[in-house]
Amino acid sequence: MAVKFGVIGASGFAYNRSLPAFITADHFHLEAIMSRKSENIEKAAQKFHLPPQKCYGDVEALLNDDDVQAVVISTPVATHFELAKKAIKSGKHVLCEKPLCKTAREAEQLVDLADKEKIKLGVAFHLRFHVLHQQAKELVGEGRFGRVNLIRMQNHMNYPVIDGAWRQDPALSGGGGPSMDVGSHHIDLMCYLTGSDVVEITAVAANQVYHYKVEDIALILLKFANGTAGMIDLSWNTPNRLNMFEIYGSRATLYCEKTVGPFKDPYGRLLENESVTELTPDYLDTYMLEAEAFARWIEFDEPFLIPGSEGLKNNRLLEKVNESIRLQKTVKI
């Protein structure tokens, strides 16, 4: 049986990116949608073939729908805490977009509440599910890299000034631009790949092209307890990119491209001594894989890669990123 989901915030990102993939998952059934604007409701209802009685203009109405078993929260970061809290108290399982909350304190309260209410709380760090990231995780676990010295990730895109764009408003985004938004993905992915704790963070941010109230470029350096170094470069001012993902080890090096962003043709090369192995896996949509995994967590109690505790850890690290940017110095954890 498929799990019946309601989507809170069925416009923008959900309408264009995540929801079209979610509905292709075997155990995900779109039961209802919610948006504050009637025009967004009408568009989503038409696109996803929902009857009017399953299209809501306020959150409480969707949460009172007894047919809805779980919700996806796809709204500005500043709204995540209150929406997720209401959903949990209504007995709905929650898959929340990243980052989980604006602050670590909010995230901690949600994790505690979900545990108390026996509700499954997941965070939408879909990059963990990418086929090349999964291969990289297996290679690290097998020891193929030897000592992992450096992991480098990129997330570049062009995001010009748009009137009303919440990601460009620090009051809604959680306080940052790419450092808080896509940066949260890469911090999470590095923690997943290394299996180690971050002990130091150094971050810088600036506005080079677009002078909105958040940065348009950021660099984050991580030091892990196991000695691995992490380097994340991010921008919202770069229209031409391949978004490289690299692992440098004492015995092997992995070069990948197009594992992040709207690409469906990822490519990788594993260099080991004199040999080069081409990695050209069949593409599987990461949003679909994420939705399927979360639904199976609910339906069959199969472990989910990103429970709320991982979102809490991520929020704590994001606060240290913001602290490093603000104080212009390395922050120890």
N, C-alpha and C positions, 0 to 999 in steps of 0.2 A: 504493500500500500504506500502511496506517495503521501508525504507530509504536506498539510495545507498551510501555505504561507500567506501572510499579509505584508505588503510593502509600504512602509512609511516613508514618504518622499519619493513619489513615483514619476518624477520629472528629471530633467538634466541628466546626470550621470547614470542613474538607475534606468531611465527611459532609453538612453542611447547605448550603454555599455553593458552593465551587469545583468539587468533583467532579461534582455533577449537571450543571454547565455544561460541564466538560471533555469528558464523554462524548458531547456533542452535536457536537463538532468532527469534521470529516470525516477528519482524519488522526491522531486520538487514539484508541487502543484501550486500554481498561482490562484489563490482563493479570493483575494481582495487587494485593493490599493487605496492609498490615502494621499491626498495633496491638498494644500490650502487653496489653490487657485482652480476655479471651475474649468478653465480652458485646458489646464494640465490634466485634470481628471478625464475630460472628454477625449483628449488625444490618447492617453494611456488606455482608456477603456476600449477605444476603437482598435488600437494596435494589438492589444493583448486579449481581445475578445471577451471582455467581462461585462456582465449585465449591470444595469444601473444600481441595483440594490447591493452590489458588492464594491461600489465606488464611493468612498467616503471623503468628506471635507474636513473632518476633525478626527483627532487621534482616539478620543474616548469611544467614538462610534465603532471604529475598527476593532479596538480592544474588547468591546462588548459583543463582538461577533463570535458566537460559540463555535462556529465552524473553523475559525482560524486557530491553528495549533502553535504557530511560531511567526515571528515577525523579522523582517529585514529592516534595519534603520539606515537610511541613505539620505541623511540630512546634514546641514552644517555641523561641524564638530561641537560648537558651543551648545547645541541642543541635545547631544547624545545622552548626557547624564539623566536629564529629566524624562526623556522619552523611554530610555531603557528601564529606568526605575519603575515607571508606570506599567510598562509591558511585563516586567518580572512580577510585580504585585498583582497583575491580572492573570498570572498563570501561563503566560506565553513564553516559549523559548525565544532567545534573541540572538540573531547574527547582526552585529553592529559594524558599520564601516569604520575604517581606521582614521586617525587614532581613536582608541576607545573613548577617551574623554579629553577635556581641556587640561585637567590636572591629574596628578597621581592620586590625590586624596579622593577625587570623584571616582576614579577607576577602582580604588580599593573598596569604597562603599558599595559599588555595583557587584564586585566579586563576592564580597561578604553576603550581600543580599541574595544573590543567585544561589549561593551555597545554602543559605538558611531556608530558602523557598524551594530548594531542589529543582532549580531551573537551569537549563543548559544555556550558558552564555559563551558565544564565540565571537572572534574578531576577524574581520575580513582582510587578512594579510594573504591575498590570493597568490602572491609570487612564490610562496612555498610550494605550490602545486605545479609550477612549471616543470615540464619534463626534463629540461637541461639542469635546472636547479636540483631536481630530485636525483639525477645522475651524479651531479657534483657531490651531493650529500652522501651517496653510496660510495663514491671514490674516496672521500675523506674518511669515512668509516672503515674502509678496507685498508687504509694506510698507503694508498697508491701515491700520494703526494709526498710521503715522508713527513717531515716537519712542515706544517703550513705556515709560511713566513708572512705572506701578505694576501689579502683579498681586496680587490678593487671593484667598485660598482659605479655605474653612471646612470643618471636619469635626466635626460635633457629633452626639452620641448619648447615650443614657442607659445607664450600665453600673454598676449597683449592686454592692455588696459581695457576692461569691459565694465561698463556701468552696472553696479549691483552685484558683481561677482563676489560671492562670499569668501572664496579662497584668497582674495586680495584685500580682505578686511580682517585685521587682527582680532577684532572683537568676536568674530564668528569662526575664524580659522583655528583659534587656539593660540594665536600669538605670533605665528611665523608664516613664511611662504613655502618654498620647496623644502626647507629644512624640517618643517612640521608636517607637511603634507606627504609628498613622495619620499622624503627622508625617513619617515617612520617605517615605510616598507623595507628599506634597505638595512636599517638598523636591526629590524626584526629578522630579516633574512640572514644577515651575518651572524647573529646570535644563534640561529638555527643551524647554520652550517658548521660553526666552530664548536657548538656545544659548550661554550665557555662564557664566563661572566665578563662584562666590560669593567675595567678598573680605572681607565682615564679617557676623557673626551676633550678634544680641542676642536673648536668650530669657529668659522668666520663666515660672514654674510655681508652682502652689499647690494646696491641697486646700480646696475650698469646701463640698462636700456630703458626699463619701465619703472617709473617712479611712483608706484603705488605704495601703500603704507606697510607692506611686507617686502622682504628682499626678493630679488629676481635671480640671485645666484648665491650658492652656499657650498662650502667645503667642510666635511666632517671627518675627523681622524679619530679612530678608536684604538685603544690598547686593551687586549684581552688578557685575562689571568693566565692563559696557557702560553702567552708570548706572541700570539698572532697579532699582526697589525691590520687595521681596516682603514680603507680610504674610500670615501663616498663623495663624488662631485655631482652637483645638481644645478640645473638652471631652468628658468622659464623664459629665456631670451635666445634660444638656439633652435632655429627651424630645421637644420640639417644635422641628423645624428644617427648613430647605430646603437648607442647605449651598450657599451662594452661591459662584460662581466668576466673577471679574471681571477684565477687562483695561482699563486706562485709558491711552490714547495721545494724542498731540498731534493726530491727525486722526480718531480713532474710539474708541468705547468699547463693550465687550462685557459684557453682563450675562447670566449663566446661573444656573440653579438646578437642583437635583436631579441633578447629574452625579456625585455621590458618595453612597454609601449604598445602601439597598435599593430605590431608585426605578427605575421603568421608563418614566417619562414626563418626560424631561429637556426643558428649555425654555431658549431663549436669545433675546436681542435685540441686534442690532448697530446702534449709533447712529453715523451719519455725517452731520455737518452737520444738514440738516433732514430727512433720511430715517431711517426705522426699518425694519430688515429682521428679520422674525420667523424664528427658527431652531427648527424643530420636527421634527428628524430621526426616522426610524424607529429604535427602540431595538434595539441588538445587544448581547448579553451580553459584557461585557469579559473575563470569565474564559474564555468559549468562544473569543473572538478571540485571547487570549493563548496558550491551549493549541494552537490551530491554527497560530499563527505559530511557536511553539517546535517543534512537530512538523515543520513544513515546513523549519525550519532544519536539523533532523537529516536529513530525507528528501531534500531538494533543495538544501541549503546556501544557502537564501534568507536574507538578512540578518535578524537578530532585533533588535528595538528595545532590548532590555535585556540585553546580555551581562554576564558577571561583572564586567567593568571598571566598569560603571555602578553595580553594587552596592558595589564598593570605594569609589568616589567618594562614594556616599551614606553609607557607614559613617564615612568621614573627616569628613563634615559633621555627622553625628549626634554624634560625639565633641566637636565644637566647640559644638553646642547644649547638651550636658550640661555642658561647661566654663563656658559663659556663665551657665547656671542656677546652677551651684555657686558661681561667683565673683561673681555678680550684677553683671556688667559686659559691655560689648561685647568680642567676641573677633575679632581680625583673623586672616586666613588667608593 
